[in-house]
Amino acid sequence: MNNANTCPLCGTTKLYGIECKTRLYHRCEVCRLVHLEPSQRLSEEDEKAVYDDHENVIDDPGYRRFLSRAFEEVRKRTPAPAKGLDFGCGPGPALVAMAREAGYIMAQYDKYYHPDESALTGQYDFITSTEVVEHLAAPLPILDRLWSLLAPAGVLVLQTKRVLDDERFRSWHYRNDPTHITFFADESFTWLGQRWGCTPEYPHGDVVCFQKNA
């Protein structure tokens, strides 16, 4: 279990608390990441039970429109037939299907539904991860690993809503999902970009792209 007194992204101990009714969050003064008090997180069994209730169907037009914000950034930056990975694809890997239909070569990985570790050993032209990073208790080693899997000029596309100021966070609907435990700000992604030697791009309000140097 993570130490509540340490930021799970940048590792600093410069944190302060944000109380939201029965929940306590910790915000980093350096990278502005917000994370839920570790003792208040769901167990893995309870977490998966929440995911099992989601109805993410591969052919659902609304779900595909939602994912298209991330997938269109792949298409702009990396033409088919590039090789990609969808990390955290869930039980209905719609983005994988969308990419294959567009001529891409796709691998998939999900901790609960597609736990094929071999997918995390290849090299990819792009990696997508939609609505995943907000579920990660320890985001840095996972994101570093994804970055290491990218080929030169490869693109990492993350889709997650970004946290703004503390007051809006307290009334933010996005934090009401009990499986949402880690919330990134612009400064969080800037910190990652500095670590990786690139500049994050924000084509949409909930999409951020990182591109490796060629």
KEVEXVO-412623 format. One record per residue (C-alpha): y, x, z; residue in one letter. Coordinates in steps of 0.25 Angstrom, whole numbers, padded with zeros to 4 digits, always signed. Example, Ala and Ser with C-alpha at 12.3 -4.5 7.8 and 13.67 -1.06 7.14 Angstrom:
<nodes>
-0018+0049+0031A
-0004+0055+0029S
</nodes>
This chain:
<nodes>
+0000+0000+0000M
+0014+0005-0004N
+0024+0009+0007N
+0035-0001+0008A
+0045+0010+0011N
+0043+0017-0002T
+0047+0012-0016C
+0034+0011-0024P
+0041+0015-0036L
+0051+0027-0033C
+0045+0031-0020G
+0058+0031-0012T
+0059+0025+0003T
+0073+0020+0000K
+0069+0005+0001L
+0075-0007+0007Y
+0069-0021+0010G
+0072-0034+0003I
+0067-0046+0011E
+0063-0058+0003C
+0058-0070+0012K
+0044-0065+0017T
+0044-0053+0008R
+0049-0039+0009L
+0053-0030-0002Y
+0057-0016-0003H
+0068-0011-0013R
+0069+0004-0017C
+0083+0009-0016E
+0080+0020-0027V
+0072+0012-0038C
+0076-0002-0033R
+0061-0006-0034L
+0057-0018-0025V
+0043-0019-0019H
+0037-0029-0009L
+0033-0025+0005E
+0019-0019+0003P
+0013-0027+0014S
+0017-0040+0007Q
+0010-0038-0006R
-0002-0046-0010L
-0016-0040-0010S
-0022-0037-0023E
-0031-0049-0022E
-0019-0058-0020D
-0011-0051-0030E
-0022-0054-0041K
-0023-0068-0037A
-0009-0070-0040V
-0011-0064-0054Y
-0023-0072-0056D
-0014-0084-0056D
-0005-0080-0067H
-0008-0086-0080E
-0004-0075-0090N
-0012-0080-0103V
-0012-0070-0115I
-0008-0080-0125D
+0003-0087-0116D
+0016-0087-0125P
+0025-0087-0113G
+0017-0075-0106Y
+0018-0068-0120R
+0033-0070-0120R
+0035-0065-0106F
+0027-0052-0110L
+0034-0050-0123S
+0046-0045-0116R
+0038-0032-0113A
+0029-0032-0126F
+0041-0033-0135E
+0046-0020-0129E
+0033-0013-0132V
+0034-0018-0147R
+0048-0013-0148K
+0045+0001-0143R
+0030+0003-0147T
+0025-0003-0160P
+0010-0007-0162A
+0000-0002-0162P
+0004+0006-0149A
-0005+0006-0137K
-0001-0001-0125G
-0005-0005-0111L
-0002-0017-0103D
-0002-0014-0088F
-0005-0026-0079G
-0009-0035-0091C
-0014-0046-0081G
-0026-0055-0084P
-0019-0060-0097G
-0014-0048-0105P
-0005-0055-0114A
+0004-0043-0117L
-0009-0035-0121V
-0012-0046-0131A
+0002-0047-0136M
+0002-0032-0139A
-0012-0032-0146R
-0008-0043-0155E
+0004-0035-0159A
-0005-0023-0162G
-0004-0014-0150Y
-0016-0008-0143I
-0016-0013-0129M
-0023-0009-0116A
-0022-0017-0103Q
-0022-0015-0088Y
-0021-0024-0076D
-0025-0021-0062K
-0032-0034-0060Y
-0036-0039-0074Y
-0038-0027-0083H
-0040-0015-0073P
-0045-0005-0084D
-0040+0008-0079E
-0043+0014-0093S
-0030+0007-0098A
-0022+0016-0089L
-0027+0029-0095T
-0022+0028-0109G
-0009+0031-0116Q
-0001+0020-0121Y
+0011+0018-0130D
+0016+0007-0121F
+0013+0000-0108I
+0017-0014-0104T
+0017-0019-0090S
+0022-0034-0088T
+0024-0040-0075E
+0016-0029-0068V
+0025-0019-0061V
+0030-0029-0051E
+0016-0030-0045H
+0014-0015-0043L
+0014-0010-0028A
+0015+0004-0033A
+0022+0004-0047P
+0025+0019-0049L
+0011+0025-0051P
+0007+0013-0060I
+0020+0014-0068L
+0019+0029-0069D
+0004+0028-0074R
+0009+0018-0085L
+0020+0028-0089W
+0009+0039-0090S
+0001+0031-0099L
+0012+0030-0110L
+0012+0038-0122A
+0025+0046-0126P
+0035+0035-0130A
+0027+0025-0123G
+0033+0012-0117V
+0031+0006-0104L
+0036-0009-0103V
+0036-0016-0090L
+0040-0030-0088Q
+0044-0034-0074T
+0057-0041-0068K
+0067-0032-0062R
+0072-0033-0048V
+0087-0034-0047L
+0095-0034-0034D
+0089-0037-0020D
+0096-0051-0019E
+0090-0056-0032R
+0077-0050-0028F
+0076-0059-0016R
+0076-0071-0024S
+0069-0066-0036W
+0057-0074-0041H
+0050-0062-0047Y
+0047-0057-0033R
+0040-0070-0029N
+0027-0067-0036D
+0019-0061-0024P
+0013-0050-0034T
+0027-0045-0037H
+0029-0033-0028I
+0037-0023-0035T
+0050-0025-0042F
+0057-0015-0051F
+0072-0014-0054A
+0079-0007-0065D
+0081+0005-0056E
+0066+0005-0054S
+0063+0006-0069F
+0075+0017-0070T
+0067+0025-0059W
+0054+0024-0067L
+0061+0028-0080G
+0067+0040-0073Q
+0053+0044-0068R
+0048+0042-0082W
+0059+0049-0090G
+0063+0036-0097C
+0073+0025-0096T
+0069+0011-0094P
+0073+0000-0104E
+0075-0015-0100Y
+0073-0024-0113P
+0071-0036-0104H
+0074-0040-0090G
+0060-0038-0086D
+0055-0027-0095V
+0057-0012-0094V
+0052-0002-0104C
+0050+0013-0102F
+0047+0022-0114Q
+0041+0036-0113K
+0048+0048-0120N
+0041+0051-0133A
</nodes>
